[in-house]
Amino acid sequence: MASYRSATVYCSSSNEIDDVYTDAASRLGELFAQHHVQLVNGGGSVGLMGVMARAVHTHGGRVVGVIPHALKSIEGVAYLASDELILTDTMRERKRIMYERSDGYVAMAGGYGTLEEFLEVLTLRKLGYHDKPIVLLNTDGFYDDLLVFFDIMTDAGFSREPASKYFEVVTQPEEVLPTLGLGE
């Protein structure tokens, strides 16, 4: 069995999104498998989580899903084909396990949960709790306004350093693993 490094990917659980995002998730899943990077995600079979997990498996990779019991109990939500499906009692426990099981973090397009998870690992890095790489995959300019807002926060004195000191922004799935330092 190949030796795996791991990266957590935070992304949408919505199926109501444009193909540009699902195409990016599928391509990133393919790249994870090709480069023997284990996907750690929220354990979902829906949205970009499911698209990426299925792509990882289609190309021979490994998926670790971490999902609370309450979400797993909703039919069709959990990605039961995960190589390892870890059940948690709370969302906090889920996030902790995803945080601990990874060599780096990726945020793709997503909603409130994705943004919250990205901001948490960004904040933890800023505070010195980890020095793992963080990549924001800005597909089709999805995060352009957030990046402008981060500059506004810095310019207004709410952050001493620019947010970009703590993460890298890329626009293509092919840039993610080299930026994380996990590409071959």
N, C-alpha and C positions, 0 to 999 in steps of 0.2 A: 504494500500500500504506500502511496506517495506521502511524503511529509507535507503537512499543511500549515500554513500561516493563516491567520484569521483576520477578517475585517467586518465590522458591523456596518450595515447599510440601513439608514433611516429613510423611509420613503412612504408614498401614498398607499392607503388601503382602499382608495376609491377606484371603481371601475368606470367612472364617468369622466374620463380624461382623454385628451388628444393622443393620437398615435405617436407623435413625436416623443412623448414621454415613455410610452410602452416600448417603442423601438430602442430607446436608450437603455431601459432596464434589461431588455432581452440581450442586447449587445454586451452590457456590463456583466451579466450573468455568464455569458459565453466566455468572456475574458477571465473572470474569476476561475472558472473550471480549467481553462487552458494553462493558467499560471499557477495552478494548485493553491489557490487562495480560498479558504473555507468561508462561506457566507454565513454570517451570524445576523439574524434579523428577528423581527417581532412575531415570527411563527404564523403569519397569515398566508392564506391562499388567494386573497383578493388583492386587487389593485396592483401597483408596481411590486409590492412584496411577492405576490404570487407569480407574476410574470418573471421576475428575476430568479426566484427559487426554481421554477420549472426550467428556465434556461440553463441554470447551473447543472441541474440533473440531466438535462438533454445532452449536455456536453461532458458528462462524466465527473462532475464536481460533487462537493459535499456541502450540505446545508444543515445548520443548527438553528432551529426555531425556538424562541422563548416567548411563551404566551401565558397569560393568566387563565386560571380555570374558568373564570366567568366568560371570557371570550371564546375559549375552546368549546364551551357548551353550546354556542350558537352554531347551528348546522351550517357547514360550508365555509366557515371563517378560518379554521386552522388548516395549515398545510401539513396534513397527516403523513405525507411522504418524506418529511424531514428525516435526515439520517439520525438526528438526535432532536427530540422534541421535549423541551424542558417546560414543565408546568409550574407556575408560580401562584402565590396567593394574592399578590398585589402588583400594581404597575411599578411601584418603586423597586420591588424585588426583580421584576423583569428588566428594568433599566440597569440595575446594578450588575446582573449577570451578563447582559449584553456588553456593558462597559468593561467588565473584567475579562471577558473571553476574547478580546480583540487586540490586534496589533495596530489598528488604526480605524478611523471612522470616516464614513461617507454620508453626506446628506444629498439626496436627490429631491426632485420636486415632491411636494407633499402639503399636508394641511397643518393644523395646529399641533398635532402630536409630533410630526416630523420637525417642525420648527422648535418646539420645546426641547426635544431630544438633542438636536444640533446645538442649541444655545446652552444646554447643560454641559455637554462635553467641551464646548468652547470656554465656558466659564471655569470649569475645572482645570482646563489647561492654563488659562490666564492666572488662576490662583496657585498654580504649581502642583496640583494633585497628580498630573500626568504630563508626559512630554510626547505622547503618541501623535502621529500626524492626523490631521483632519482635512478632508477635501469636500468642498462644496461643488457638486456637479450642477452647473448653471445651464441646464438644457434650455435652448430657445429663449435665453434671457429671463427665465423664470424668477431668478433672485436679484435682478438688477435693482429694483426699488429697495430691497432689504440692504443691499450693499451701499446704496446712497444713504439710507438711514443710519447705517453704522458710521459713515463719514460725518453725518450731522451730529451724532452723539459725541464723537471725538472733537469736532470743531466747537461744540458747545461746552466742552469741559467735563462731560460725564464719563469719559474714558481717557486715561492718560496716553494710552497707546492706541493706534489704529487696530481695529479688529483683524485686519489682514496680517498682523504680526503672528496670529495664532492659527491661521488656516490658509489653505490655498484654494483658489477658484480655478476651475477648469470648465470647458464647454463641451468636451467630447468624452465618451466613455473610455476611449483608448488612452486618455491622459491620466485616468484615475490611478491605476496601479503603479505606474512609474512615479507619480507624485507622492503616493503613500510609501514608496520605497519597497513595494511588494512585487513589482514586475521582474521578470527574469532577465 
